[in-house]
Amino acid sequence: MCCRCRTARCWSPTSRTARSIVSATRPQATWSEAMPRYGRTSPWRRAPAIVVVGVALAALPAWGEEGPAAGLPLEEQVTICASCHGEDGNSSTSGVPSLAGQPPLAIVNQLIYFRERLRRDEIMTPQAQGLSDAEIQALAAYYAERPVKTPETEPEPELMERGRVLARQHRCASCHRSDFSGQEQMPRLAHQREDYLAQAMLAYRERSRGGPDTTMIDIMRGIDEEEINALAHFLAHYGPVEE
């Protein structure tokens, strides 16, 4: 598993579905092809894990409390999700990701992280409370089948080229596929909201985005905002998303 050699925090999931999805999946490539290289003597690898328990935790629901979607029929759950993520899973809300066309496992993973409080967010952590494994899988399957919309803005050639170079440099395709459509637990990046991509990458750089896998924190280490903006622009306008 990545947590054994890539500095990710290993954890013990509580549900059968969670246990099945976080185990090592089949290899997608060899180490040298797929993973960013960090030497075993790198100070970053030796850095101690930092656990921050913030005041924000007080706003989260108590253990055992259910979110508003728990136990509802799928169509009603989708209606709740649509208020932020769009009726068809293509978000029109600033800073909120589109779910349409995401690999099912990517959505399952994140919802379980929120439900198990391995990733904390003032909106999504409460929303995910009480969702069963079956409900999470049904939501993931629903959104995976939704068509992905292209961005309404036109790509800027200079930013596209700069982002293309950076994507190659950081080996984004080794995990997210050559067309950035995502695979397994790796999310689709192509045609994702540009502002969300930039926001997420900045959060990884600042180590403020939680979760048991720290791979993206490693990759974003040292990247500046100009590079983040170029990457976000390139990925948001890259397409079409096709098999």
C-alpha positions as YAML, in Angstrom:
chain: A
units: angstrom
residues:
- id: 1
  name: MET
  ca: [0.00, 0.00, 0.00]
- id: 2
  name: CYS
  ca: [1.13, 3.56, -0.63]
- id: 3
  name: CYS
  ca: [0.99, 4.32, 3.08]
- id: 4
  name: ARG
  ca: [3.86, 1.89, 3.66]
- id: 5
  name: CYS
  ca: [6.36, 3.80, 1.54]
- id: 6
  name: ARG
  ca: [4.89, 7.18, 0.51]
- id: 7
  name: THR
  ca: [4.33, 8.78, 3.95]
- id: 8
  name: ALA
  ca: [0.54, 8.35, 3.91]
- id: 9
  name: ARG
  ca: [-1.11, 7.77, 7.26]
- id: 10
  name: CYS
  ca: [-2.29, 4.15, 7.50]
- id: 11
  name: TRP
  ca: [-5.66, 3.55, 9.14]
- id: 12
  name: SER
  ca: [-8.12, 0.80, 9.92]
- id: 13
  name: PRO
  ca: [-11.52, 1.32, 8.21]
- id: 14
  name: THR
  ca: [-14.63, 0.28, 10.07]
- id: 15
  name: SER
  ca: [-16.88, -1.04, 7.30]
- id: 16
  name: ARG
  ca: [-16.52, -3.94, 4.90]
- id: 17
  name: THR
  ca: [-16.71, -1.62, 1.89]
- id: 18
  name: ALA
  ca: [-14.10, 0.71, 3.34]
- id: 19
  name: ARG
  ca: [-11.79, -2.23, 4.06]
- id: 20
  name: SER
  ca: [-12.14, -3.45, 0.50]
- id: 21
  name: ILE
  ca: [-11.50, -0.14, -1.24]
- id: 22
  name: VAL
  ca: [-8.44, 1.00, 0.64]
- id: 23
  name: SER
  ca: [-6.50, -2.22, 0.19]
- id: 24
  name: ALA
  ca: [-3.83, -2.18, -2.49]
- id: 25
  name: THR
  ca: [-5.38, -2.27, -5.96]
- id: 26
  name: ARG
  ca: [-3.72, -3.92, -8.93]
- id: 27
  name: PRO
  ca: [-0.56, -2.07, -10.01]
- id: 28
  name: GLN
  ca: [-1.11, 0.50, -12.74]
- id: 29
  name: ALA
  ca: [2.60, 0.78, -13.61]
- id: 30
  name: THR
  ca: [6.02, 0.25, -12.15]
- id: 31
  name: TRP
  ca: [7.39, 2.54, -9.46]
- id: 32
  name: SER
  ca: [9.68, 4.44, -11.82]
- id: 33
  name: GLU
  ca: [6.89, 5.02, -14.32]
- id: 34
  name: ALA
  ca: [4.01, 5.81, -12.02]
- id: 35
  name: MET
  ca: [5.18, 7.50, -8.88]
- id: 36
  name: PRO
  ca: [6.95, 10.80, -8.26]
- id: 37
  name: ARG
  ca: [10.43, 10.05, -6.99]
- id: 38
  name: TYR
  ca: [11.30, 11.03, -3.45]
- id: 39
  name: GLY
  ca: [14.56, 9.68, -2.07]
- id: 40
  name: ARG
  ca: [14.54, 7.77, 1.19]
- id: 41
  name: THR
  ca: [16.85, 10.41, 2.66]
- id: 42
  name: SER
  ca: [14.56, 13.28, 1.66]
- id: 43
  name: PRO
  ca: [13.75, 15.57, 4.59]
- id: 44
  name: TRP
  ca: [10.14, 15.47, 3.42]
- id: 45
  name: ARG
  ca: [10.00, 11.72, 4.03]
- id: 46
  name: ARG
  ca: [11.48, 12.16, 7.48]
- id: 47
  name: ALA
  ca: [9.10, 14.95, 8.45]
- id: 48
  name: PRO
  ca: [6.88, 13.90, 11.37]
- id: 49
  name: ALA
  ca: [3.17, 13.54, 10.81]
- id: 50
  name: ILE
  ca: [1.30, 16.56, 12.08]
- id: 51
  name: VAL
  ca: [-2.20, 16.10, 13.43]
- id: 52
  name: VAL
  ca: [-4.11, 19.34, 13.84]
- id: 53
  name: VAL
  ca: [-7.26, 19.26, 15.94]
- id: 54
  name: GLY
  ca: [-8.93, 22.58, 15.18]
- id: 55
  name: VAL
  ca: [-11.79, 24.55, 16.56]
- id: 56
  name: ALA
  ca: [-13.71, 23.59, 13.42]
- id: 57
  name: LEU
  ca: [-14.34, 20.14, 14.89]
- id: 58
  name: ALA
  ca: [-16.81, 21.68, 17.29]
- id: 59
  name: ALA
  ca: [-19.11, 22.43, 14.35]
- id: 60
  name: LEU
  ca: [-19.26, 18.80, 13.24]
- id: 61
  name: PRO
  ca: [-22.18, 16.60, 14.27]
- id: 62
  name: ALA
  ca: [-21.76, 14.26, 17.21]
- id: 63
  name: TRP
  ca: [-20.99, 10.63, 16.52]
- id: 64
  name: GLY
  ca: [-24.15, 8.73, 15.69]
- id: 65
  name: GLU
  ca: [-26.00, 11.70, 14.22]
- id: 66
  name: GLU
  ca: [-27.24, 11.12, 10.68]
- id: 67
  name: GLY
  ca: [-26.91, 13.51, 7.78]
- id: 68
  name: PRO
  ca: [-29.98, 14.72, 5.84]
- id: 69
  name: ALA
  ca: [-29.56, 12.17, 3.02]
- id: 70
  name: ALA
  ca: [-29.15, 9.03, 5.10]
- id: 71
  name: GLY
  ca: [-31.89, 6.47, 4.52]
- id: 72
  name: LEU
  ca: [-33.62, 8.40, 1.73]
- id: 73
  name: PRO
  ca: [-34.35, 6.97, -1.74]
- id: 74
  name: LEU
  ca: [-31.57, 7.59, -4.26]
- id: 75
  name: GLU
  ca: [-33.54, 10.22, -6.19]
- id: 76
  name: GLU
  ca: [-34.07, 12.25, -3.02]
- id: 77
  name: GLN
  ca: [-30.41, 11.92, -2.08]
- id: 78
  name: VAL
  ca: [-29.45, 13.18, -5.53]
- id: 79
  name: THR
  ca: [-31.75, 16.18, -5.05]
- id: 80
  name: ILE
  ca: [-29.87, 17.09, -1.89]
- id: 81
  name: CYS
  ca: [-26.50, 16.70, -3.64]
- id: 82
  name: ALA
  ca: [-27.75, 18.79, -6.57]
- id: 83
  name: SER
  ca: [-28.07, 21.91, -4.43]
- id: 84
  name: CYS
  ca: [-24.28, 22.21, -4.55]
- id: 85
  name: HIS
  ca: [-23.02, 19.80, -7.22]
- id: 86
  name: GLY
  ca: [-25.63, 20.49, -9.92]
- id: 87
  name: GLU
  ca: [-28.72, 18.58, -11.03]
- id: 88
  name: ASP
  ca: [-26.69, 16.47, -13.47]
- id: 89
  name: GLY
  ca: [-23.53, 16.36, -11.37]
- id: 90
  name: ASN
  ca: [-21.91, 19.23, -13.29]
- id: 91
  name: SER
  ca: [-21.34, 21.92, -10.71]
- id: 92
  name: SER
  ca: [-22.12, 25.56, -11.43]
- id: 93
  name: THR
  ca: [-21.18, 26.61, -7.90]
- id: 94
  name: SER
  ca: [-17.83, 28.29, -7.33]
- id: 95
  name: GLY
  ca: [-15.36, 26.05, -5.52]
- id: 96
  name: VAL
  ca: [-17.63, 22.99, -5.62]
- id: 97
  name: PRO
  ca: [-16.47, 20.01, -7.70]
- id: 98
  name: SER
  ca: [-18.40, 18.34, -10.47]
- id: 99
  name: LEU
  ca: [-19.22, 14.70, -9.76]
- id: 100
  name: ALA
  ca: [-20.37, 13.72, -13.25]
- id: 101
  name: GLY
  ca: [-18.16, 11.15, -14.92]
- id: 102
  name: GLN
  ca: [-16.04, 10.51, -11.86]
- id: 103
  name: PRO
  ca: [-14.75, 6.94, -11.39]
- id: 104
  name: PRO
  ca: [-17.13, 5.29, -8.91]
- id: 105
  name: LEU
  ca: [-14.35, 4.33, -6.53]
- id: 106
  name: ALA
  ca: [-13.15, 7.94, -6.36]
- id: 107
  name: ILE
  ca: [-16.56, 9.04, -5.06]
- id: 108
  name: VAL
  ca: [-16.90, 6.02, -2.77]
- id: 109
  name: ASN
  ca: [-13.51, 6.70, -1.22]
- id: 110
  name: GLN
  ca: [-14.20, 10.36, -0.52]
- id: 111
  name: LEU
  ca: [-17.68, 9.77, 0.92]
- id: 112
  name: ILE
  ca: [-16.29, 7.11, 3.23]
- id: 113
  name: TYR
  ca: [-13.47, 9.43, 4.27]
- id: 114
  name: PHE
  ca: [-16.07, 12.07, 5.13]
- id: 115
  name: ARG
  ca: [-18.33, 9.58, 6.89]
- id: 116
  name: GLU
  ca: [-15.48, 8.13, 8.93]
- id: 117
  name: ARG
  ca: [-14.12, 11.65, 9.63]
- id: 118
  name: LEU
  ca: [-10.81, 10.82, 8.02]
- id: 119
  name: ARG
  ca: [-11.39, 13.91, 5.92]
- id: 120
  name: ARG
  ca: [-13.20, 16.80, 7.57]
- id: 121
  name: ASP
  ca: [-15.21, 19.49, 5.87]
- id: 122
  name: GLU
  ca: [-17.84, 21.70, 7.47]
- id: 123
  name: ILE
  ca: [-20.36, 20.79, 4.75]
- id: 124
  name: MET
  ca: [-19.49, 17.32, 3.51]
- id: 125
  name: THR
  ca: [-18.61, 15.64, 6.81]
- id: 126
  name: PRO
  ca: [-22.12, 16.28, 8.24]
- id: 127
  name: GLN
  ca: [-23.74, 15.36, 4.90]
- id: 128
  name: ALA
  ca: [-22.05, 11.95, 4.81]
- id: 129
  name: GLN
  ca: [-22.97, 10.90, 8.34]
- id: 130
  name: GLY
  ca: [-25.21, 7.84, 8.45]
- id: 131
  name: LEU
  ca: [-24.88, 6.93, 4.77]
- id: 132
  name: SER
  ca: [-24.65, 3.18, 4.40]
- id: 133
  name: ASP
  ca: [-22.08, 1.47, 2.21]
- id: 134
  name: ALA
  ca: [-24.85, 0.54, -0.24]
- id: 135
  name: GLU
  ca: [-26.11, 4.13, -0.41]
- id: 136
  name: ILE
  ca: [-22.60, 5.43, -1.06]
- id: 137
  name: GLN
  ca: [-22.06, 2.88, -3.82]
- id: 138
  name: ALA
  ca: [-25.39, 3.76, -5.43]
- id: 139
  name: LEU
  ca: [-24.58, 7.48, -5.41]
- id: 140
  name: ALA
  ca: [-21.15, 6.80, -6.91]
- id: 141
  name: ALA
  ca: [-22.62, 4.65, -9.68]
- id: 142
  name: TYR
  ca: [-25.25, 7.29, -10.46]
- id: 143
  name: TYR
  ca: [-22.77, 10.12, -10.86]
- id: 144
  name: ALA
  ca: [-20.25, 8.00, -12.76]
- id: 145
  name: GLU
  ca: [-22.83, 7.60, -15.53]
- id: 146
  name: ARG
  ca: [-23.66, 11.30, -15.85]
- id: 147
  name: PRO
  ca: [-22.21, 13.01, -18.96]
- id: 148
  name: VAL
  ca: [-19.38, 15.47, -18.41]
- id: 149
  name: LYS
  ca: [-19.94, 19.01, -19.67]
- id: 150
  name: THR
  ca: [-17.17, 21.04, -21.23]
- id: 151
  name: PRO
  ca: [-16.24, 24.39, -19.63]
- id: 152
  name: GLU
  ca: [-18.01, 27.47, -20.93]
- id: 153
  name: THR
  ca: [-14.83, 29.54, -21.06]
- id: 154
  name: GLU
  ca: [-12.32, 29.36, -23.90]
- id: 155
  name: PRO
  ca: [-8.83, 27.99, -23.21]
- id: 156
  name: GLU
  ca: [-5.92, 30.44, -23.18]
- id: 157
  name: PRO
  ca: [-3.09, 29.07, -25.38]
- id: 158
  name: GLU
  ca: [-0.21, 30.26, -23.18]
- id: 159
  name: LEU
  ca: [-1.77, 28.89, -20.00]
- id: 160
  name: MET
  ca: [-2.62, 25.62, -21.75]
- id: 161
  name: GLU
  ca: [0.97, 25.11, -22.87]
- id: 162
  name: ARG
  ca: [2.36, 26.03, -19.47]
- id: 163
  name: GLY
  ca: [-0.09, 23.65, -17.78]
- id: 164
  name: ARG
  ca: [0.75, 20.88, -20.25]
- id: 165
  name: VAL
  ca: [4.43, 21.14, -19.37]
- id: 166
  name: LEU
  ca: [3.68, 21.12, -15.64]
- id: 167
  name: ALA
  ca: [1.32, 18.13, -15.93]
- id: 168
  name: ARG
  ca: [4.09, 16.19, -17.65]
- id: 169
  name: GLN
  ca: [6.67, 17.36, -15.12]
- id: 170
  name: HIS
  ca: [4.54, 16.27, -12.16]
- id: 171
  name: ARG
  ca: [3.46, 13.04, -13.88]
- id: 172
  name: CYS
  ca: [-0.24, 13.69, -13.39]
- id: 173
  name: ALA
  ca: [-1.10, 11.13, -16.08]
- id: 174
  name: SER
  ca: [0.61, 8.30, -14.21]
- id: 175
  name: CYS
  ca: [-2.29, 8.20, -11.73]
- id: 176
  name: HIS
  ca: [-5.09, 10.11, -13.46]
- id: 177
  name: ARG
  ca: [-4.59, 8.49, -16.91]
- id: 178
  name: SER
  ca: [-3.26, 10.05, -20.08]
- id: 179
  name: ASP
  ca: [-6.60, 11.77, -20.78]
- id: 180
  name: PHE
  ca: [-7.00, 12.77, -17.11]
- id: 181
  name: SER
  ca: [-10.35, 10.95, -16.93]
- id: 182
  name: GLY
  ca: [-9.32, 9.24, -13.69]
- id: 183
  name: GLN
  ca: [-9.24, 5.59, -12.71]
- id: 184
  name: GLU
  ca: [-9.89, 3.51, -9.62]
- id: 185
  name: GLN
  ca: [-9.72, 5.92, -6.66]
- id: 186
  name: MET
  ca: [-8.00, 8.64, -8.72]
- id: 187
  name: PRO
  ca: [-10.55, 11.33, -9.67]
- id: 188
  name: ARG
  ca: [-11.28, 12.76, -13.08]
- id: 189
  name: LEU
  ca: [-9.41, 16.05, -13.58]
- id: 190
  name: ALA
  ca: [-10.32, 16.79, -17.19]
- id: 191
  name: HIS
  ca: [-13.19, 19.30, -17.39]
- id: 192
  name: GLN
  ca: [-13.34, 19.64, -13.62]
- id: 193
  name: ARG
  ca: [-14.12, 23.16, -12.42]
- id: 194
  name: GLU
  ca: [-11.01, 25.29, -12.81]
- id: 195
  name: ASP
  ca: [-11.52, 27.17, -9.55]
- id: 196
  name: TYR
  ca: [-12.02, 23.92, -7.65]
- id: 197
  name: LEU
  ca: [-8.86, 22.38, -9.09]
- id: 198
  name: ALA
  ca: [-6.83, 25.44, -8.09]
- id: 199
  name: GLN
  ca: [-8.42, 25.47, -4.65]
- id: 200
  name: ALA
  ca: [-7.70, 21.76, -4.10]
- id: 201
  name: MET
  ca: [-4.08, 21.98, -5.24]
- id: 202
  name: LEU
  ca: [-3.50, 25.02, -3.04]
- id: 203
  name: ALA
  ca: [-4.96, 23.13, -0.07]
- id: 204
  name: TYR
  ca: [-2.64, 20.21, -0.73]
- id: 205
  name: ARG
  ca: [0.33, 22.56, -0.92]
- id: 206
  name: GLU
  ca: [-0.64, 24.17, 2.36]
- id: 207
  name: ARG
  ca: [-1.24, 20.72, 3.92]
- id: 208
  name: SER
  ca: [-4.76, 21.80, 4.88]
- id: 209
  name: ARG
  ca: [-6.62, 19.12, 2.90]
- id: 210
  name: GLY
  ca: [-7.04, 16.07, 5.06]
- id: 211
  name: GLY
  ca: [-7.35, 12.37, 4.37]
- id: 212
  name: PRO
  ca: [-5.28, 9.22, 4.86]
- id: 213
  name: ASP
  ca: [-3.30, 9.57, 1.61]
- id: 214
  name: THR
  ca: [-0.62, 12.25, 1.51]
- id: 215
  name: THR
  ca: [0.56, 11.62, -2.06]
- id: 216
  name: MET
  ca: [-0.83, 14.89, -3.39]
- id: 217
  name: ILE
  ca: [0.67, 16.83, -0.49]
- id: 218
  name: ASP
  ca: [4.07, 15.50, -1.55]
- id: 219
  name: ILE
  ca: [3.50, 16.34, -5.21]
- id: 220
  name: MET
  ca: [2.31, 19.89, -4.53]
- id: 221
  name: ARG
  ca: [5.23, 20.68, -2.22]
- id: 222
  name: GLY
  ca: [7.01, 23.79, -3.46]
- id: 223
  name: ILE
  ca: [4.65, 24.57, -6.34]
- id: 224
  name: ASP
  ca: [3.75, 28.25, -6.67]
- id: 225
  name: GLU
  ca: [0.37, 29.82, -7.38]
- id: 226
  name: GLU
  ca: [1.23, 30.67, -10.99]
- id: 227
  name: GLU
  ca: [1.94, 27.00, -11.63]
- id: 228
  name: ILE
  ca: [-1.22, 25.94, -9.80]
- id: 229
  name: ASN
  ca: [-3.32, 28.30, -11.92]
- id: 230
  name: ALA
  ca: [-1.73, 27.03, -15.13]
- id: 231
  name: LEU
  ca: [-2.30, 23.40, -14.17]
- id: 232
  name: ALA
  ca: [-5.91, 24.08, -13.19]
- id: 233
  name: HIS
  ca: [-6.57, 25.89, -16.48]
- id: 234
  name: PHE
  ca: [-4.99, 23.12, -18.55]
- id: 235
  name: LEU
  ca: [-6.87, 20.32, -16.81]
- id: 236
  name: ALA
  ca: [-10.21, 22.13, -16.80]
- id: 237
  name: HIS
  ca: [-10.00, 22.66, -20.56]
- id: 238
  name: TYR
  ca: [-8.43, 19.33, -21.46]
- id: 239
  name: GLY
  ca: [-10.70, 16.99, -23.34]
- id: 240
  name: PRO
  ca: [-12.87, 15.49, -24.44]
- id: 241
  name: VAL
  ca: [-13.16, 12.83, -21.73]
- id: 242
  name: GLU
  ca: [-13.35, 9.63, -23.72]
- id: 243
  name: GLU
  ca: [-12.47, 5.99, -23.35]
...
